[in-house]
Amino acid sequence: MLPDSYKSWQSSPIHFSSVKVKTDRSVIAASPGNGIFHKSEYGEWIGMSKGLPEHTNINRLQLVGDSLFACTNKGLYRLEQQEWTCAEMNQPCYQYKEEWGYGFAATSSGLLYRSTNPWKRSAYENAIVYDFLFTPQYLYIGLDQGIGMSDRMTDRWASFHLESGVTSLAASREYLVGANEKGALIVSNGEGGFSTIQFGDIFIFSVIAKHAQVYVCTDKGLFRISKLRERLTLYPVKSGVPVTDIDWLGPELYMATLSKGIQTMQTEPWCSY
């Protein structure tokens, strides 16, 4: 990382919780309590909340190909011709991804899926699902009471009860990690379970995997997970500002912050696509 090479977009609004960047270098970001905004590379922030109900809170933005989705407390919405339309789901939605031609949604009543048909139940219909992650062999699910896991080869399920909900999941080549509601890091321990790690007074918002690395968004800045003598540690990437979400366009890193708008930062050349 090149810590001194970043740009700060501190025009109003300055509070952001989620960010996505498109190939034309335009940025879409969610501002808590203010809705969704769009900014072209050299333009100003423009409100982009048309079609969303009043008092809508944005849990996550998701870019799937050229399609933009908003996971909200009022359901899942898709942007069509600059207006948000409901994706036939009115319950709180926390995550959306597409795999194998299906759309999967994490909701307040379990993990749902659909192709062109109405939404169907996939798993944990009596639990809140905050996030989920597909790997070649397993499906991991972040729940209000811990982590669920499905072996996709054998269709066997296992549940791991933890002290609080797991709101974010990511994986490296070595381990599965998550963030819980208390701001701690959840890490697979190699013994068929998970350990909880609290890094001092750091509150973790989310974990995001990219370029074979796992990044940690916290109230003290952006960190990357690394190992120091076989012990997990947080390596600072951008400190001093609360980072809530990140996205990339080539080697350029975009950071949503709670107090200093959207910031960008050039990463090392090996981060290029």
Buried (B, 14 or more C-beta within 10 A) or exposed (E): BEEEEBEBBEEEBBBBBBBBBBEEBBBBBBBBEBBBBBBEEEEEBEEBBEBBBEEBBBBBBBBEEEEBBBBBBBBBBBBEEEEBEBBEBEBBBBBBBBEEEEBBBBBBBBBBBBEEEEBEEBBBEEBBBBBBBBEEEBBBBBBBBBBBBBEEEEEEEEBBEBEBBBBBBBBEEBBBBBBBEEBBBBBBEEEEEBBBBEBEEBBBBBBBBBBEBBBBBBBBBBBBBEEEEEEBEBBEBBEEBBBBBBBBBBBBBBBBBBEBBBBBBBBEEEBEE
